[in-house]
Amino acid sequence: MWTAQLLFSCLLLLLLFVFILLLSGRTRSKREPPLDKGRIPWLGHALEFGKDAAKFLTRMKEKHGDIFTVRVAGRYVTVLLDPHSYDDVLHNSTSLDFSRYAQVLMERIFHLRLPQYNPAAERAAMHKHFHGESLARLNATMYRNLRGLLESDTLPDPTRWKQDGLFNFSYGLLFRAGYLTLFGARHNNKNGPTDIYNAFRTFDGLLTKMARTTLKPEEKREAESVRKRLWSLLSPARPGEGAAPSAWLQGYLKHLEEDGADRDTCTRALLLQLWATQGNVGPAAFWLLGFLLTNPEAMKAVKKEFSDIPVAADVPENLILEKLQCTPVFDSTLSETLRLTAAPFVTREVLTGTTLHMANGQEYDFRQGDRVCLFPFLSPQMDPEIHREPEKFKFDRFLNVDGTEKRDFFKGGRRLKYYTMPWGAGRNACVGRHFAISAIKQFVFLVLSRLDLELCDPESVLPAVNASRYGFGMLQPDGDVLIRYKLRDLL
Ligand code: HEM
């Protein structure tokens, strides 16, 4: 009996060993990028990658150069870090696919499987609503919501100092205003947007672990419970309930229903859209305001530019929004902020084996089933050959001496098409970019012109970034910085 059990256990161990060997067995062919499997079978570099992807990929770049393949939890990921060669990946939509990995994340994070997933149609619909006249209407609604919330948040005594963390202040205000603008006020309960914001922050805090499937058991339970809470808070309104959502969201829900999605699927899709539309704007505004508060010269320049724009309550908002169109100093400050703090991976799945033609003439084969990943945060954004002293915030980095936008940046003596890439690029670049820029600009304008706002401790420095968020869009701080604010009297 004992011998049989021992034999069976040995056999199992042997099978496991063979399985691991099979998975570890990949070798590099001559035409493929350098391969770095890491020491741990199957897992490869997963732990280091998840802990601080920027640090890990910098180490790999020093070891292998601008292109290499690493093993991460059983998958092989080819990382490309030469911005001169990015177009060859971005324009190859025949062999390199955007939507498969997006679907993996949709299932892992939102437990969402759409009856028919058609990213091209969704993108086209979104493009229609976030451009031209429709965008102008959304911007105006956003402005009214931001101004209303900014003022009501200072109540009951608007001229008394209130204290908050800058991250919570920026994220909270932009999230609630964005939610009201796009999703509509379907809660007659005035705390609706605040309840959703609070639940969303818990969800957002677990997001990277959900995506990597590394939640601990108690975190799994927390994720499950907060996801359910968000679903119940978001479930689509029945006719006559609360104010209508934006034309974009109405169209999106109608399209889902026509595709055969049931009510549960629609609710899950709403949480996905809440994340896509609200998850990055607040953190971006936090960094921008944080850089201004800790860089007096930049604050002075942005305030000077805004000082020409009237803000009194009786000024028509379309005049304010029109004046906010031409703000080169603010635009440079925003580009510089995003250069330092936008760190998405641009990921594609290799559908069929294909060849990458690098700008330097070298060619590399990609294997079917692998992933390809660009990480523009390392290059161009933090590349010292492109941006001098890349770790420093310089509000005028994207300004020419004559005050126009600077677009000339070089690497290897050649002018770059991509010198910063916070919005991604190519066919799958961010569709909400113009709405996001307008929202952040409105927020900073309103805060600087309607509030007295200062650091509680004038010597405060900005918190370090939370290194586990590299690859997931806007970075977030590890901690917060205390501010105080009150409504300014308008003379
Ligand atoms: C600071 C704020 C934002 C940043 C930094 C940002 C960044 C990005 C990036 C990098 C991508 C491309 C991902 C890839 O290629 O894999 C993307 C895609 C996308 N973004 Fe944004 N985004 C922001 C705000 C917004 C807003 C406000 C909206 C909507 C109102 C939005 C809607 C989308 C959508 C729908 C896509 C997917 C496009 C597609 O399917 O091809 N984003 N965003």
Boltz pocket constraint, residues with backbone or C-beta under 6 A from the ligand:
constraints:
  - pocket:
      binder: B
      contacts: [[A, 119], [A, 123], [A, 126], [A, 130], [A, 276], [A, 277], [A, 278], [A, 280], [A, 281], [A, 284], [A, 342], [A, 344], [A, 345], [A, 346], [A, 347], [A, 421], [A, 422], [A, 423], [A, 424], [A, 425], [A, 427], [A, 428], [A, 429], [A, 430], [A, 431], [A, 432], [A, 433], [A, 435], [A, 436], [A, 473], [A, 474]]
      max_distance: 6.0
